[in-house]
Structure formats: C-alpha cells, structure tokens
Amino acid sequence: SLRQRPSLCLDEPVRVCFPKKKMPAVTGSSSSSSSPTDAVGVSFGENVILGGCAASFAGLLTNPLEVIKTRIQTRGVVQPVGVRPEGYLSVASSILRNEGPNAFYKGAWSFLSYQFAFNGVRLASFDFFYAQIRALRAANESDGGVLDRMAAGMMAGICGSVLANPLAVIKNRQQAVYSVDELPNVFENKSSGRKPMAVGGAPAAPAAAAASAGKSMGTELREILRGEGVPGLLRGASVAVPRVMIGSGVQLTVYGTAKEYLTQKMGMKDDHVSQGVASVVAISVLTLVSTPFDLVMSRLQRQRGALSDVLKLPQGAAEGFQGTHHYSSAVDCVQKVVRHEGVLTLWSGATAFFMRFLPHASITLVVWEGLKKRYADSKAERQREELPR
C-alpha cells in the first residue's frame, strides 16, 4: 500500500494534520476570529507554562518599574499633609540615593512568582475560554466579535487573580513605601520636628529599612499567616478580582482587535511590529481604566491592620499625616482617598503604571506568541517523526 503523507492545513499554517492521528485541540481558528495568539497544538497545561515563562521574563526586566509604581501608589499612607507628592523620576532617584540599586529588586521573587502564576493561568485561560466561545458561536452560526474577546478576557482575569492574590499581597508589602518596622521612625521624626522621610527611602531608619529589605518571601508569608491567618493572604481580593477582570478584558480585547485591524485592514505582517503597536494601544486604554483599581488594591494589600493597633502610637503622634486611617473595604478606601487626598489621587501612579505595563505587556505577549509558535512547530515535527516509515 502507498505510504500516507501528512497534509498541510492551508487555513492554519502552523498546524500539520496527520491522517488517523488525533491532534491536540485547536484554540484559535481563522485570522478573522483569532485570539491574541492561536495556540495551535498546545495544551492548556503547556500554555500555562509558556505564558508563565514569558511573563516571568518580562517581570525580571520590569521589577524596578513595579517598585516605583508601588511606592507612588502607597505614599499617601505616610505622606505629610501639604507636602507636594514626588514624581516618577523623583521617586526613582530617591530610592537610588537612599537605598541603593538593590532596592529596585525588592520583592523580586514574589513578583516573578506572581507573574508566572497570574499570567500563566490568565493567558492560557483566555485561549481556552475564547476557543469554547467561538465553538458555541459556530454551532449557533453567530458571531460575537469584540464581545467574545471581552468575555473570555474577563473570565481569564478572574481565574488568574484568585489564584495569584496571595503572591500579590506579599509583593506589595515587600515593595511598599515603608514597612511596619519603619513607620514608628516616620512619626518619631515628625513629632520631634525633623523633616519627614522621603517617599523613596528612609535614611533615618537604616536598621529598620535593612530588616525590611531582608525579609524573604517565605518569612513574609509566615508572618502574614501567624498574624492575620488565611484572610491576610486574601486582603484586597475584593478589588483585585474586579480590577483584573475588567483590566484583562480590556487589554486582551483591545490588543486582539488592534492587531487584527493592523494585519487585515492595514496590510501589516503579524510580527513584532504589529504586536508592539497593538500593545501600546492596549496599555494606553488599560492605564485609564485600571489605575484607580490598582491604587486601591495596593493600599488594601499593604496594610496589616489599623496603624494605632499595630504601632501602638501615642495619642497625636500620627496627626498631620494622610492615610493613617484603616481602610475597612475598597469603597471605604476610595472615599477616604478622595476626601483626604483628592479625586485625582485615584490616578496617582498612572505614568508609572503605563511605564511598567507597556514594556511588560509587550514583552509578555511577543515572547508568548513566539514560544507558542516554536513549541507548536517542534511538537508537529516530533509527531511527524513518530509516523511509521
């Protein structure tokens, strides 16, 4: 009998179809209804690992930007009333001057772990949900267009956020403006008439700062469990979940739609250039939508309890400082931020948000697409070699 040869599927260049051999499920179809990437021949578990590796690589490069963003968003906790907030470059130079270059990698392990868990699950879940939605649409002969991407992105965001929230709590505490150990020195300086410490560092409390910087991810986890229990690891989840749900839906929808427009309407190739341009558009929209959620989440996840209880401050010691109150909920946080710091504070750190997420999202998506294509090609080649000669 004649030997059967593999045939090439013209509508999906990456996928090689072998007769009488079951292929992995396809999570993307034609380019007109593609997800941000077509995970052809890649299983859900493999997609989690590939997405997590891409996000971790991006996180390694952007951790300094994440530290600056977190410092800016949590500075209201100890910002003296009437003191003009420091800007992006000012905070960066203050960190470098007072704490040294190593401070830009505070919380790096927790940040990379968070990125692997969060984006690995989120990106793989997006491909999975989008494929299921497209299959239902095809069965019903309907087309949801942008709404399909939005729904898949929102569901994927929920999955990633719920799983990774404990790591986000640890990361925010390691990278925050002041640790609990440092705060008494802040109020001591204020009450004794000395100039309050800068947002970027705490030169008046080098020992406490060093102790805070030296806390490992495991030590921080044990302290949270010992002092607050499991609820401490879920702190801020009430705002983190809707933040990521909306943000993920917006980012992946705008990215996929922008890339589709560039490749189909403007004739650009589906390469690093079109992917980069689509990322810029997606992160610009995401910044406007997600910065208020991100600020509230950072404030809630950073706090360990009412400062008066945690620090046992003498009466009046915290007078004159913003944010010394305890946030009982996301709504309470928004109300107190608006009342004491102004409504525009909700977009505090927007520049840092954009500066951090633009390279991170661009690197993550470009590397993810490249890894999936290479992995699918390699997997197809291995399957071809396994065919009987």
N, C-alpha and C positions, 0 to 999 in steps of 0.2 A: 504494500500500500504506500501511497505517497505520504511523505512527511509533511505534517501541517506546520505552517509558519505563522508567527504572530502577525497580527494586522494592526495598523495604526489607526486610532480613532481621530478623525480629522477635526472634530469639534473640541477636542481637549488634547493639545499637543503633548502634554506630559504623560498622559495615561496610555499604557500599552495593554491591549486586550488579547489574552491568550485563550484559545478555544479550550473548552472543557476544564477550565481552571478558574475557580472563583476568585474575583478580585476584591480588595477592600472597598468599603462603601465610599462613594463619592460625595463630598460635602459641598461642591460647587458645580454649577453646570456651565452654561454658555456665558460669554462675557457680558451679555445683556442683563444677566441676573446674578452676577458674581458677587461673592463676599469680598472683603478687602483682599483676601488671597484664596485661591482654590486649593484646598487641602486634598489633592487627588492622591489616593493610595496611602494616606497617612491616617492611622487610627487615632482615636480620642486620646489614649494614654501617650502615644508618641507625640501628638500635637501639644499636650501639656508640657512635656519635657522640652520640646523645641521652642515653644513660646516662653517658657520659664528661663531657658538659657539665653535667649535673645534679650529678654527684659533685664536679667541679671548683668549681662554685659553692658547694657545701656546704663544700668544703675551704678556700676562701678565707675563709669566716666562722669556721671552727673550727681554723685553724692554730695560734693561741695555745694552745688546749687540747691540741693534739697535742704542742707543745713542752713543756708542763708534764708531760704523761704520760711522754714520753721521758726527761725529766730525772729524774723519780721512779724510773723503772724502771732507769736506768743508774747511779744514785748509788752503788750498792754497790761499783762499781769503785774508788771513791776514798773511801768513807765510813770515817772512823776508827772503830776498834773501840771500843764503849762509848758512842759518840755517838748520841743518840736521833735517828732519821730525821725529817726535816722533813715536815710535812703538805702537803696540796694548796695551801691558801691561803698557807702559809709559803713554799713554793717560788715561787709566783706573785709574792708581794711581794718576795722576794729577787731574782728576775730583774728586776723593775721597778726596784728600788732600785740594783742593782749594774750593770745592763747597759742599762737604758732600755727604753722601749716597743718599739723596733725589734727587740729580741731575740725578741719573741713571734712574729716572722715570719721567724726563721731557717729556712733550708731550705724557704721557701715555694714556690719554683719546682719543686724536686724533689718536694715534697709534692703540688702540684697536678698535676704530670705523672704521678706515681704514681697519684693518684686517677682521672685520665682513663683511663690505660691499664688499671689494675686493675678498676675498677668498670664501665668501658665494656664491656670484654670479659666480665666476670663476669655482669653483668645481662643482656646480650644472649645470652650462652651459656645462662643459666638458662631464658630464654624458649624458646630453640631446643631444648635437651635436654628440657624439660618437654613441649613440643609433640610431640616424637618419642616420648616415653614414653607420652603419652596416646593417640597414634595406634596404638601397639602394643597398648595395653590395649583400645582399642575394637575392633581386629581380633580379639583373643582373647576379647572380651566379658568382661573382668575389670576390676577397679578396685583400684589400689594405695593410693589415698587419700594419707595423710601420707607414706608411703614413697616415692611418686613425687616429691613435692616434695623430700624429703631427698636422693634420688639425683641429681636434677637440680641441686640446690644444691651438692652435693659435687663433682660433675664440673665445674660452672661455676667453683667456687672454685679447683680445680687449674689450669684454663686461665688465669684471671686472675693467680694467684700466680706461676706460672712465668714469664709474660711480664713482670710488673712487679717482680720481685725486685731487679734491679739498681738501680732507682729507689728502692726501699725502703732498700737499703744506703746510698746517697748521702744520703737524707733523714735516716736515723738518725745518721750521722756528723756531719752539719751541725747537728743539734739536740741532740746528746748533752751530758752534763754538762760534760765537759772535752775539749778537743781534745788531740791528741798534743803540740802545742806548749805547752799549758798545764800538762800533768801534771808536768813537772820542777819547776815552781814550787810545786805542791802538796806534793811531797815535800821540797823545799827549806825551805818554811815549817815543815813538821813536824819536820825534823831540826834546825832552828835554834831550836825551842821556841816559834815563833809559832803563833797559833791557826789551825787548818786552814781553808781557804776554805769558804764556804758552797756548798751544792749549787746554788743558783740562779745564782751568778756567781763571778767570780774577780777581786776588786778589786786583789789584789796583783800581777796579771799583765795590766795593761790592754793592753800592746802585743801580747802573745800572743793575748789574747782578741779584740782588734780584728782581728788577722791571721786568726784562725779564722773570725770572723763575716764577714770579707770574701771568703772563698773562694766562688767561684761554683760552680754545678752542673757546668759544663764542666771547671773546674780540679780539682774533687774527682774527677771521672771519670778525668781524665788521670793523676792521682796514684795512683788505685787500679790502673789498667792498668799504669802504669810500675812500681809497687812490688810488686803482687800478681798481676798478669795477670788473665785472664778469671775464674779461680776466685774472685778477690776480689769480683767482682760477684755471685757465687752464694753468698756467705757467708750462712749462716743459712737457706738454702733447705731444708735437711733438717728444720727445724722450721716454717718459714714455710708450706710446702706443706700438711702435715697440719693446721696451725693454721687456715689459710684454708679448707681442705676441710671441716673439722668446723664452723668458725665460720659459713661460708657456708651449709652445710646447715642448721644450727640457726637462723640468722637468717631466711633466706627461708622455711623451713618454718613456724616459729612465727609469722612475720608473715602469711603467706598463710592459715594456719589460724585465727589470731586475727581477721583481717579477715573471713574467711568466716563465723565464728561471730557476729561483731558485726552483719554485714549480713543474714545469713539467720536466725539464731536470735533476735537481739535487735531486729531490725527497723530498725537504723540505716541511713542512707544511705551509699553508697560515696563519701564525700567526705573532706575534710581531717581531720575529727574522727575518723572511724573509722580512717583511715590513721595518724593521730597516736597514737591509743590502741594500735593494733596494734604500732606501732614501739616504744613504751615496754615492752610485754610482751616483744617480741623481744630488745631490747637488754638487758633485765634478765637473761634467760636466757643470752644471749651473753656477758655480763660474767663470770658464774660459770664458764662453760666455757672461754673464750678467754684470760683474763688470764694464767694461767701460761704458755701458749704465747707470748703477746705479750711477756712479760718475757724469756723465754729467747731469743726471736728478736732482741729489741733488744740484749741483751748480746752475742750472737754477731755480729750485723751491725756493731756499733760497734767491736769490737776489730780491730786491724790485725796482731796477732801478739803473742807473749809480751812483756810490758812490759819485762822485763830486756833483751831483744834490741833492742826499738825505742828505748828510752830510754837504754840503757847506764848504768843506775843503779849507784852504788857499793853495795857489799855492806851490807845492813841499812838502806838508805835507805827502802825500802818497808815495813819492819817496822811492824806496828801498823795497817796499812790492810787493809780487807777487799777481796776481789775483785782483788788484784794478780796473781793467777794467770792462766794462759792456759786458755781453755776449748777442749778438743780436739774436743768434739762436744756435741750437745744433751743427751745423757744425762750427760756429764761436767759440763755447766753446772748441770743440775738437782741433781746430787749435791753439788757444791761450794756452791751457793746454800743448800741445806738444811743442810749441815754447818756452814757459817760464818755464815749469816745467819738460819737458822730456816725452817721449812716455810711459815710464813705469809707469808714474803717472796715466795713464788711468786704471791701475790695482791697484791703491792705495786703500787700504782697502779690498783687496782680502781675506786676512786672517780673517778680521773682518766679511766680507761677509759670508765666509764659516762657521765661528764660530756662527754667528747669524742664518743663514738659515738652518744649519744642525739640530740643536735641534728644531727649529720652524717648519720646513717642516716635520720632523719625527713625532713630537707630533701631528701636524695638521692631517696628513694622518692616523696615527694609531688611534687617537681619532675619526676622521671622520668615518673610517671604523667600529669601534666599535659602535658608535652611530647609524649608519645606520642599522647595523645588529640587534641591540637591538630594535630599533624602528620598523623595519620590522617584527620581531618576535612578538612584542607586538601588532602591528596592525593586524597581522594574527590571533592572539589569540582572539582579540576583535571581529573580523569578524566571527570566529568560534562560539563564544558565542551568536552571534546575529542570528544564524540559528534557524529555528523553531524546536522545540523538537517533 
